[in-house]
Amino acid sequence: MNALARIGLVGCLFVTPAIAADDPNWKLFGGTDDSYLYFAAGDIERLPDGHLRVWTKGLSVKQVNSAAEKAVKDKGSISRIAFASIVDSPPLSGVKNLSKDEITDVVIEEDVANHSDLQPVIRVLYELDCAGKMMRTLSIYVRKGGKTGRSNSPAEWMYVPPESNAATLHTLLCENKQQ
């Protein structure tokens, strides 16, 4: 590494706020036409029976894209994003074949999820049975059109459907041993 690169990296270390140990550290795992879906990588609970519990949230695509446009114009955000893209490649890139541009987009979208005040359109607490390739919802909160709904009753176990956001989450957490 040349001297200029070291100075840039050290500069990023001083200007880039670290994510605290108790922060969820939201990581993109999928989406729908209306929402980007994230899981709390810093808050995965490993249970004695081998199951995992993880919070997820969905943010409006429109709101994330608008916040991302502002973030790339903000010097503080851009240094944080640049640092993240050097140090921490998105977990999604380990299970999906992403181009460099797509990886950059994911890093920016994760930065928005972690550092903006956008309100989720959905929050879900999942329990995953990695060995059985099953999952269930433990808690859910949905906000749409000014109305909200919630349930804190555990749902029945269901098999993880292939080629779905649930399958990507299962792969990231169970097969890749995401921290």
Secondary structure as a PSIPRED ss2 file (coil, helix, strand):
# PSIPRED VFORMAT (PSIPRED V4.0)

   1 M C   1.000  0.000  0.000
   2 N C   1.000  0.000  0.000
   3 A H   0.000  1.000  0.000
   4 L H   0.000  1.000  0.000
   5 A H   0.000  1.000  0.000
   6 R H   0.000  1.000  0.000
   7 I H   0.000  1.000  0.000
   8 G H   0.000  1.000  0.000
   9 L H   0.000  1.000  0.000
  10 V H   0.000  1.000  0.000
  11 G H   0.000  1.000  0.000
  12 C H   0.000  1.000  0.000
  13 L H   0.000  1.000  0.000
  14 F H   0.000  1.000  0.000
  15 V H   0.000  1.000  0.000
  16 T C   1.000  0.000  0.000
  17 P C   1.000  0.000  0.000
  18 A C   1.000  0.000  0.000
  19 I C   1.000  0.000  0.000
  20 A C   1.000  0.000  0.000
  21 A C   1.000  0.000  0.000
  22 D C   1.000  0.000  0.000
  23 D C   1.000  0.000  0.000
  24 P C   1.000  0.000  0.000
  25 N C   1.000  0.000  0.000
  26 W E   0.000  0.000  1.000
  27 K E   0.000  0.000  1.000
  28 L E   0.000  0.000  1.000
  29 F E   0.000  0.000  1.000
  30 G E   0.000  0.000  1.000
  31 G E   0.000  0.000  1.000
  32 T C   1.000  0.000  0.000
  33 D C   1.000  0.000  0.000
  34 D C   1.000  0.000  0.000
  35 S E   0.000  0.000  1.000
  36 Y E   0.000  0.000  1.000
  37 L E   0.000  0.000  1.000
  38 Y E   0.000  0.000  1.000
  39 F E   0.000  0.000  1.000
  40 A E   0.000  0.000  1.000
  41 A H   0.000  1.000  0.000
  42 G H   0.000  1.000  0.000
  43 D H   0.000  1.000  0.000
  44 I C   1.000  0.000  0.000
  45 E E   0.000  0.000  1.000
  46 R E   0.000  0.000  1.000
  47 L C   1.000  0.000  0.000
  48 P C   1.000  0.000  0.000
  49 D C   1.000  0.000  0.000
  50 G C   1.000  0.000  0.000
  51 H C   1.000  0.000  0.000
  52 L E   0.000  0.000  1.000
  53 R E   0.000  0.000  1.000
  54 V E   0.000  0.000  1.000
  55 W E   0.000  0.000  1.000
  56 T E   0.000  0.000  1.000
  57 K E   0.000  0.000  1.000
  58 G E   0.000  0.000  1.000
  59 L E   0.000  0.000  1.000
  60 S E   0.000  0.000  1.000
  61 V H   0.000  1.000  0.000
  62 K H   0.000  1.000  0.000
  63 Q H   0.000  1.000  0.000
  64 V H   0.000  1.000  0.000
  65 N H   0.000  1.000  0.000
  66 S H   0.000  1.000  0.000
  67 A H   0.000  1.000  0.000
  68 A H   0.000  1.000  0.000
  69 E H   0.000  1.000  0.000
  70 K H   0.000  1.000  0.000
  71 A H   0.000  1.000  0.000
  72 V C   1.000  0.000  0.000
  73 K C   1.000  0.000  0.000
  74 D C   1.000  0.000  0.000
  75 K H   0.000  1.000  0.000
  76 G H   0.000  1.000  0.000
  77 S H   0.000  1.000  0.000
  78 I H   0.000  1.000  0.000
  79 S H   0.000  1.000  0.000
  80 R H   0.000  1.000  0.000
  81 I H   0.000  1.000  0.000
  82 A H   0.000  1.000  0.000
  83 F H   0.000  1.000  0.000
  84 A H   0.000  1.000  0.000
  85 S H   0.000  1.000  0.000
  86 I H   0.000  1.000  0.000
  87 V H   0.000  1.000  0.000
  88 D C   1.000  0.000  0.000
  89 S C   1.000  0.000  0.000
  90 P C   1.000  0.000  0.000
  91 P H   0.000  1.000  0.000
  92 L H   0.000  1.000  0.000
  93 S H   0.000  1.000  0.000
  94 G H   0.000  1.000  0.000
  95 V C   1.000  0.000  0.000
  96 K C   1.000  0.000  0.000
  97 N C   1.000  0.000  0.000
  98 L C   1.000  0.000  0.000
  99 S C   1.000  0.000  0.000
 100 K H   0.000  1.000  0.000
 101 D H   0.000  1.000  0.000
 102 E H   0.000  1.000  0.000
 103 I H   0.000  1.000  0.000
 104 T H   0.000  1.000  0.000
 105 D H   0.000  1.000  0.000
 106 V H   0.000  1.000  0.000
 107 V H   0.000  1.000  0.000
 108 I H   0.000  1.000  0.000
 109 E H   0.000  1.000  0.000
 110 E H   0.000  1.000  0.000
 111 D H   0.000  1.000  0.000
 112 V H   0.000  1.000  0.000
 113 A H   0.000  1.000  0.000
 114 N H   0.000  1.000  0.000
 115 H H   0.000  1.000  0.000
 116 S C   1.000  0.000  0.000
 117 D C   1.000  0.000  0.000
 118 L C   1.000  0.000  0.000
 119 Q C   1.000  0.000  0.000
 120 P C   1.000  0.000  0.000
 121 V C   1.000  0.000  0.000
 122 I E   0.000  0.000  1.000
 123 R E   0.000  0.000  1.000
 124 V E   0.000  0.000  1.000
 125 L E   0.000  0.000  1.000
 126 Y E   0.000  0.000  1.000
 127 E E   0.000  0.000  1.000
 128 L E   0.000  0.000  1.000
 129 D E   0.000  0.000  1.000
 130 C C   1.000  0.000  0.000
 131 A C   1.000  0.000  0.000
 132 G C   1.000  0.000  0.000
 133 K C   1.000  0.000  0.000
 134 M E   0.000  0.000  1.000
 135 M E   0.000  0.000  1.000
 136 R E   0.000  0.000  1.000
 137 T E   0.000  0.000  1.000
 138 L E   0.000  0.000  1.000
 139 S E   0.000  0.000  1.000
 140 I E   0.000  0.000  1.000
 141 Y E   0.000  0.000  1.000
 142 V E   0.000  0.000  1.000
 143 R E   0.000  0.000  1.000
 144 K E   0.000  0.000  1.000
 145 G C   1.000  0.000  0.000
 146 G C   1.000  0.000  0.000
 147 K E   0.000  0.000  1.000
 148 T E   0.000  0.000  1.000
 149 G E   0.000  0.000  1.000
 150 R E   0.000  0.000  1.000
 151 S E   0.000  0.000  1.000
 152 N C   1.000  0.000  0.000
 153 S C   1.000  0.000  0.000
 154 P C   1.000  0.000  0.000
 155 A C   1.000  0.000  0.000
 156 E C   1.000  0.000  0.000
 157 W C   1.000  0.000  0.000
 158 M E   0.000  0.000  1.000
 159 Y E   0.000  0.000  1.000
 160 V C   1.000  0.000  0.000
 161 P C   1.000  0.000  0.000
 162 P C   1.000  0.000  0.000
 163 E C   1.000  0.000  0.000
 164 S C   1.000  0.000  0.000
 165 N H   0.000  1.000  0.000
 166 A H   0.000  1.000  0.000
 167 A H   0.000  1.000  0.000
 168 T H   0.000  1.000  0.000
 169 L H   0.000  1.000  0.000
 170 H H   0.000  1.000  0.000
 171 T H   0.000  1.000  0.000
 172 L H   0.000  1.000  0.000
 173 L H   0.000  1.000  0.000
 174 C H   0.000  1.000  0.000
 175 E H   0.000  1.000  0.000
 176 N C   1.000  0.000  0.000
 177 K C   1.000  0.000  0.000
 178 Q C   1.000  0.000  0.000
 179 Q C   1.000  0.000  0.000
